[in-house]
Amino acid sequence: MEGQLLVPLRLRASAVKNIMNAVLASPLFIPIAVTIVIIAVFPLIAGYLTLVERKVLADFQVRLGPMRVGPHGLLQPIADALKLLLK
């Protein structure tokens, strides 16, 4: 019984490997992957740079700064993004 179940799994694994090799061999794979990484990472960087700017300005003015969302205000960029999307 176990031998019968292993054969289709091996075939599926080899089919998956073939598909992955085809995808990785595509000339568009690297540009698409880089584009996805850029689209995912740059907004996060911009949001957290804004948070750092707010924290520094709050320190200059001797106040707490954005502290309402998450521990030490670390979720503030996400709250700002949601607020922007809901406006």
Secondary structure by P-SEA (a helix, b strand, c coil): caaaaaaaaaaaaaaaaaaaaaaaaccaaaaaaaaaaaaacaaaaaaaaaaaaaaaaaaaacccccccccccccaaaaaaaaaaaac
